[in-house]
Amino acid sequence: MAEKKARKKSTGPRKRRKLAGKSTELRPTELLGGSAPNAVEELKDAIDKDGGKVLATYREPFGGHWLVIAALPIEQVEPTPYQRNLSDAHARKLEGVIAKLGRFLDPIIVVRKEVKDSATRYWTPNGNHRLQAMKTLGAKSIVSIVVPEAATAYQILALNTEKAHNLRERALEVIKMYQELATLDGASEETYALEFEEAALITLGLCYLENGRFSGGAYHPILRRSDQFLKRPLESTLEVRRARAKTLMDLDKTVVEKVEALKAKGLTSPYLKSFVVARINPIRFRPKDAPPLSFDEVLDRMTKAAEKMNVDKIKVEDLAKSGGAPEE
């Protein structure tokens, strides 16, 4: 038998991945240079009127955008309405660390966003746990990086790196944001692709609003490949999304019935739902050169396959060969 030729090792430097953007290459001495735009000066005046204190203005070193560092009245700052629920354990941990060190060193990010009939003047898309910890500890002010562009409040998924989001949290944030943005202008889903992150989160968000215990993780990999951003205005596409969510939840009811039938046969595994979904997944073994299936085509095929599934033909060894994440 002929020996396989040894793979030639590359001696050159490893090729770097394509960069997502390019820095303005501002040097430290240039971050304070130049005149701030009118919007920044207006923001500084507003902060003073709100009872806050501007500490500095500067240009951030990557994109060169102007920012304001300010001490804000803590009672005027609230999280954006689109964020996940506060983690009590995380907030308590922060309280303990801040109290032990006797220092608050990590400014929160905020935008100025007046709320009607409320004392709120600022929203934080990144810093809610720090904010709540400081409020609990009795702080009267909080140091913040104030971004002049209010649209930053909707970029929460990209900004909030304080604690990793799970799928349910991400989807709920997206759909709450979606519902708010649908009332503002005629922009499409594609316009807010960065803010929404992926189209599947919109559909799943509606499912989670209807049922907080919905097993979105079982369907997420399929939706990521079939659910696309729509090009019509958000106000009109919201109904399309609701119809998609209903179709997915109807499919889930059938899948649950099959899972219960498998359990009745004596099959027990945390992967049962993932197993059933994998069996009816029409794109799992689809050729790479085949034209992609639309969301409606995928869900229609999955629904028909689920209804036809004969659990009596499924054996323990079939389940043993399956993989996938357990149910959420």
N, C-alpha and C positions, 0 to 999 in steps of 0.2 A: 504493500500500500504506500503510495507516494506521500512523503511528508508534506504537511501544509507549510507554505512559505510563511515565515515570521513576518508579522505586520511591521512595516517600517515606522519607527518612532520619529515623530516630528521634533526637530531640533530648534525650530524657530519659535518666536513668542506666540502665545495663544491669542487667537483673534478675539478681540473684544466685541461684545454685543453692541448693536447700534444704540447710541445715546438717545434718550427721550427728548432732550433739548440742549441748549447751549447757554452757558453763563454769560452775563454781560461783562464779566471779568473786572468788576469794579474793585479798586484797591481800597484798603481801610480809610485812607485820607479822602477818598472820593464819596464815601457814604453820606457825608454831611454837606457835600458840595451842591451848589446850584440852588435855585429858588423853587420852593414847593408849589405845586399847582394850586389853583383857587379852591378846589374841592378840599384839599388838606387844610388850608387856612380856615375855611368855613367849618370844618370838623373841629379844629382847635377851639374856635369861638363857641361852638355848641357844647363842647366838653366843659369849658369854663362856666357857661350859663347853667349847666346841669349840676354844678357844684363839685366838679372834678378838677384835677390839676394835671396839665400837660407837663410831662417830665422831659421829653425829647422828641424830635422828629428826625427820621433818617430814611435812607433808601436801602431796602434789603439787598444782599450781595449777589443774588442769583439773577432775578429779572429786573432789578433796579426800581421796583415799585416803592412808592412812598408809604411809610407807616408812622403811626404815632404811638409812643409809649406814654401811658397816662395812669394816674391813680383815680379810680372811679368810685362813687358812692356804691357800696356793695348792694344796697337794697334796690338799686336801679338795674341790676344785672340779672338776667335769667337765661336758662338754656333755650336753644331754638326749640320750637314745638315738634320738631321732626326726630328728636333723638330717642334712643333706647331708654328704657327705664333705668333709674339710678341703681347702681350696685351698692347696697348698704355696706357690705363687707369691704368693698374698695374704698368707699368714703370714710369709713371708720379707721381703716389703715392709714389713710392720708392724714386724718385728724391726729392720730397718735404720733406720726412722724413729724408733722409740723410742730406739734406741742412739745415733743421731746427735743427737737433741735432749736426751737424758739425762733424759727426763721421760715419765711415764705419766699422761695427763690425761683419759682417757675411761673411766670406770667401766663394768664389765660389769653386766648384770642377772642376778640369781640368785634362786632359791627354795631354802628348806631342804628337802632330800629325802634322808633317810638311805637308803643302799643296803645291803641285807643282805650280810654277809660282805665288806664293802668299806670302805675308809677314806673313801669319798665321803660328804659331808654336804650338799653343795650342787650344784644343777644350774643351768647357764646356758643359757637359750633364746636369748639374744642376747649374743654376746661370745666365741664359741669361738676365733676367729682371734686376738683380743687375748689371750685366756687362754693359748693355745699359744705365742704369741710371747713372753709374759712367762716362761713355763716354760722355754723354750729359752734365754732370756737369764739364767736363774738366779735369778729373783725368788722370794722366800720368802713373800710375801703379795701380795694383789691387792685393790684397792679396788673395792667392789661396792655396787650398789643392791639391797638385799634386799627382795623383795616378800613380805609375810606370807601372801598367798593362794597356796598351792602349785599351784592349778589354772592359774596363769599359765604354768607349764612347758609346758602343752599348747597355748598360744596362739602357738606359734613362728612360724607364717606371718605373723601380724599384727605380731609383735615384731621379727623378724629383718630389719632393713633394712641390715645391714652390707654385703651383696653381693647383687645381684639373683639370684633363683632362676630356673633354667630349668624347663621343664615336668617333666622327669624328676626333678629334685631335689625339686620341690614335691610331686609324686605319691608319691615314696618316703617323704618325711617324713610325709605324711598317712596312708598305709597302716600304717606302723610305729606311729604314734600310735594309729590305729584299733585295731590288734591289742592294744595295751596297755590302752586304755580299755575294750575288750570284756570284760576280766577284772575290772573294778572294780565296775560297777553295772549296773542295767537300763536305762540311758539310751538314747535313740534317736539316730540320725544327726542328726535335726533339733536335738536338744539341743546338739550340738557343731558347729552350722553355721558359727559364727565360726572355730573351730579348723580345720575341714576345708576351709573356703573355698568349695568347690563339689563337688557329688556326683561329677562326672566324674573328679576326682583320685583318688577311692577306687578306682574300677574300673581306671583307668590304672596306679595304684600296684601293683595285683596283677599287671598285665601286665608291668610293669618288674621286679618280683621274679622272675617266671618267665623273662623275657628282657630283660637290661639294654640291649639294642640295639633294643628295640621302637620302631617309628616312631609314637609316640603323637601327635605334632604333626599328622599327617595326619587323625586322627579327632577330635581335641580339640574343634574348632568344632562338630562334629555332636553330640558327647556333651554339650557344655554346654547344648544346646537340648533334649536328650531324656532325659538321666540326672538323676533327681531324688533328693533325700534320702528314705530309707525311714523309716517311722514305728515299726517294731518295734525291740526291744532289739538292741544291736550284736552280741551273741553269736549271735543267730539270723540276722541279716541278713548276717553275714560269708559264710555259705554262698551266699546269693543273689548277693553280689558276686563270689564265685569263679566262679559259673556265668556271670555276665555277662562276666567277664574271659576265660573260655574261649571264649565265643561270639565275642567281639571278636578274639581271637587266631586262631580258626579262619577268620574272615572275612579277616584279614590274610594268611593263607596263600594264599587264593584270589586276593587282590589282587596278591600278589607273583608268582604264576604269570602273571597278565595282564601285569604289568610286564615280566617276563622275555620273554614272547611279543612284546611291542612292541619290546624291545631286539633280539630276533632278526630283526625286520623292518627293522632299521636305524634306528629312532627312538631318539635319544639326547637326554636332557634331565634336569637335576636335579629337574624337576617331574613326572616320570612317575608316581610314586605319587600325588601330589596330583591329577594329571589323572584317573587311574582312579577315585580316591575321589570326586572331584567328579561324575564321570559316573554314579555309582551312588547319589549322595546323594538320598534321597527328600524331604528338606525344603528343598532348595536353592531351588526355585521354587514351593514350597507357598504357596497364598494365605494372607494374614495372618489372614483371618477363618475359616480352616479349623481344626477342632479339632486340638490338638497330638497328635502321635504319641508313644506310649510308647517306652521304650528297646527293649523286645522287638519292637515293630512296626517300628521303624527298622532294627534289626539284621537282622530277617527279610527286609525288603524289599531291603536292601543286599546280603545274601548271595545272594538269588535273582537280583538284577540283575548281580552280579559273575559268577555262574555262566553267565548267558546272554550276557554280553558277547562280541561277535564282533570280535576285534582286526583281522581282515582288512579290516573296513570302516572302520577308523580311518586317517585320512590325516595327513600331516605338517602340513597347514594347520590341522587340528583341534587339534593339540597347540600350534601357534603362537598360537592364540587363547586358550589356557588361561592361568590365573594361579595364584597360590597360592605358599605357602612351599616351598622345597626340602626334601628329606628331611633328618631330623636326623642 
